[in-house]
Amino acid sequence: MRNFTYVALPARVVFGAGSVAKLADEAERLGARRALVLSTPGRAEMIKKLMKGMEGRVAGVFDRVVMHTPLEMANEARALAASVKADCCVAVGGGSTIGFGKAIALTSGLPVIAVPTTYSGSEMTTIWGLSEGGAKKTGRDPKVLPKAVIYDPELTLDLPRAVSAASGMNAIAHCAEALYAFDGNPIISLMAEEGIRALSSALPRIVSDGKDAEARSDALYGAWLAGMTIGTTSVALHHKLCHVLGGFGLPHAETHSIVLPHALRYNAAAAPEAMRAIARAMRRNAGSEDAPAAIWDLEKGLGLPSRLADIGMKEADLERAAKIAAEAPYPNPRKVEYGPVLALLRSAWSGARP
């Protein structure tokens, strides 16, 4: 007999090629007249085009978004929102940009319209994160959940193939952990397995041809499902480790990609049904019966870095990272203990196939 609780977050999703043209309509639906547009410095041309379609509703632009939402810079964005009397935020970009929108919403309550251009899934969750002093603090708050999300696959066509692959593996990590979350449920499990299937099929095609519109659409669909799964379930060891490693300055998506197969191996014996679901989704694309190995093989085929050492993690910091991760108890299929976690990190640092 199954026992579970399912809580659906309020979500408005506009999906499809060219759907970013409806951005002004979504602002109008919220009654917003003075939007603060958020982006990274590299999206200047995209922002100019979007602003032309906003019908004079842009009050300001904050284009200095960086990874991990440093508190000092988040406060600068908050101050700008207040100074221009913004009545909403439009976050155009990946998880970092959407994270800045959430940081503003957290303290001001301003509604956020998200226009994702990567596969992070942040746009579908109430999870926020801020980094300060080498540590990253995260939490959940309903007011940071975007009021509308516009998924336009055309905006992802220029996303570099390597970035696409890493971001897509980050999304697969969301699905994987939802499958063994202590507060999971059958509906989320269906979404998670379908998300893994869609992403694991799309990513090799994107790496082969970044302009493959159908593959881009499939990947964004998978990312939406991944965001839905992490938005309504708790995360476990994998995400905890990646948040800890983020405090060491490692890039978010690549860290998730490298750690995922090792975290799955850590939990495999304690979460057999989740491993079967992952393998089932992967088997339709890659033929593997072993979930951690299938994930590792997919990443290898995508040309992603396989070692934490490759993205800047120092071997001398592994013990401290393991200690931080093991100090705070949290739900995970297998007990989180310092020794095994350190072994996991050493394996991820060296890049061994799990």
DABEL-V502783 format. One record per residue. N is the residue number from 1. SS is DSSP state (a for helix, b for strand, c for the rest). PHI is phi as a letter, one per 40 degrees, with the letter a starting at -180 (none if undefined). Layout:
BEGIN
n: {N/N}
ss: {SS/SS}
phi: {PHI/PHI}
END
This chain:
BEGIN
n: {1/2/3/4/5/6/7/8/9/10/11/12/13/14/15/16/17/18/19/20/21/22/23/24/25/26/27/28/29/30/31/32/33/34/35/36/37/38/39/40/41/42/43/44/45/46/47/48/49/50/51/52/53/54/55/56/57/58/59/60/61/62/63/64/65/66/67/68/69/70/71/72/73/74/75/76/77/78/79/80/81/82/83/84/85/86/87/88/89/90/91/92/93/94/95/96/97/98/99/100/101/102/103/104/105/106/107/108/109/110/111/112/113/114/115/116/117/118/119/120/121/122/123/124/125/126/127/128/129/130/131/132/133/134/135/136/137/138/139/140/141/142/143/144/145/146/147/148/149/150/151/152/153/154/155/156/157/158/159/160/161/162/163/164/165/166/167/168/169/170/171/172/173/174/175/176/177/178/179/180/181/182/183/184/185/186/187/188/189/190/191/192/193/194/195/196/197/198/199/200/201/202/203/204/205/206/207/208/209/210/211/212/213/214/215/216/217/218/219/220/221/222/223/224/225/226/227/228/229/230/231/232/233/234/235/236/237/238/239/240/241/242/243/244/245/246/247/248/249/250/251/252/253/254/255/256/257/258/259/260/261/262/263/264/265/266/267/268/269/270/271/272/273/274/275/276/277/278/279/280/281/282/283/284/285/286/287/288/289/290/291/292/293/294/295/296/297/298/299/300/301/302/303/304/305/306/307/308/309/310/311/312/313/314/315/316/317/318/319/320/321/322/323/324/325/326/327/328/329/330/331/332/333/334/335/336/337/338/339/340/341/342/343/344/345/346/347/348/349/350/351/352/353/354}
ss: {c/c/c/c/c/c/c/c/c/c/c/c/b/b/b/c/c/c/a/a/a/a/a/a/a/a/a/a/a/a/c/c/c/c/b/b/b/b/c/c/a/a/a/a/a/a/a/a/a/a/a/a/c/c/c/c/c/b/b/b/b/b/c/c/c/c/c/c/c/b/a/a/a/a/a/a/a/a/a/a/a/a/a/c/c/c/c/b/b/b/b/b/b/c/a/a/a/a/a/a/a/a/a/a/a/a/a/a/c/c/b/b/b/b/b/b/c/c/c/c/c/a/a/a/c/c/b/b/b/b/b/b/c/c/b/b/b/b/b/b/c/a/a/a/c/c/c/b/b/b/b/c/a/a/a/a/c/c/c/c/a/a/a/a/a/a/a/a/a/a/a/a/a/a/a/a/a/a/a/c/c/c/c/c/c/a/a/a/a/a/a/a/a/a/a/a/a/a/a/a/a/a/a/a/a/a/a/a/c/c/c/c/a/a/a/a/a/a/a/a/a/a/a/a/a/a/a/a/a/a/a/a/c/c/c/c/a/a/a/a/a/a/a/a/a/a/c/c/c/c/c/a/a/a/a/a/a/a/a/a/a/a/a/a/a/a/a/a/a/a/c/a/a/a/a/a/a/a/a/a/a/a/a/a/a/a/c/c/c/c/a/a/a/a/a/a/a/a/a/a/a/a/c/c/c/c/c/a/a/a/a/c/c/c/a/a/a/a/a/a/a/a/a/a/a/a/a/c/c/c/c/c/c/c/c/c/c/a/a/a/a/a/a/a/a/a/a/a/a/a/c/c/c/c}
phi: {none/c/b/a/b/b/b/c/c/c/a/b/b/b/b/i/c/g/c/c/c/c/d/c/c/c/c/c/c/c/g/c/b/b/c/c/c/b/a/c/d/c/b/d/c/c/c/d/c/c/c/c/c/c/f/g/c/c/c/a/b/b/b/b/c/b/c/g/f/d/d/c/c/c/c/c/c/c/c/c/d/c/c/c/f/c/b/a/b/b/c/b/i/c/c/c/c/c/c/c/c/c/c/c/c/d/b/b/g/c/c/b/b/b/b/c/b/b/b/c/g/d/c/b/b/c/c/b/a/b/b/a/f/g/b/b/b/b/a/b/a/d/c/c/c/d/c/a/b/b/b/b/d/c/c/b/c/c/c/d/d/c/c/c/c/c/c/c/c/d/c/c/c/d/c/c/c/c/c/b/c/c/b/c/a/c/c/c/c/c/c/c/c/c/c/c/c/c/c/c/c/c/c/c/c/c/c/c/a/c/c/c/c/c/c/c/c/c/c/c/c/c/c/c/c/c/c/c/c/c/c/b/b/c/c/b/d/d/c/d/c/c/c/c/c/c/c/c/g/c/c/c/c/c/c/d/c/c/c/d/c/c/c/c/c/d/c/d/c/c/b/c/c/c/c/c/c/c/c/c/c/c/c/c/b/b/g/c/b/b/c/d/c/c/c/c/c/c/c/c/c/c/g/c/c/b/b/d/c/c/b/h/c/c/d/c/c/c/c/c/c/c/c/c/c/c/c/c/c/a/c/a/d/b/d/c/b/d/d/c/c/c/c/d/c/c/c/c/c/c/g/c/c/c}
END
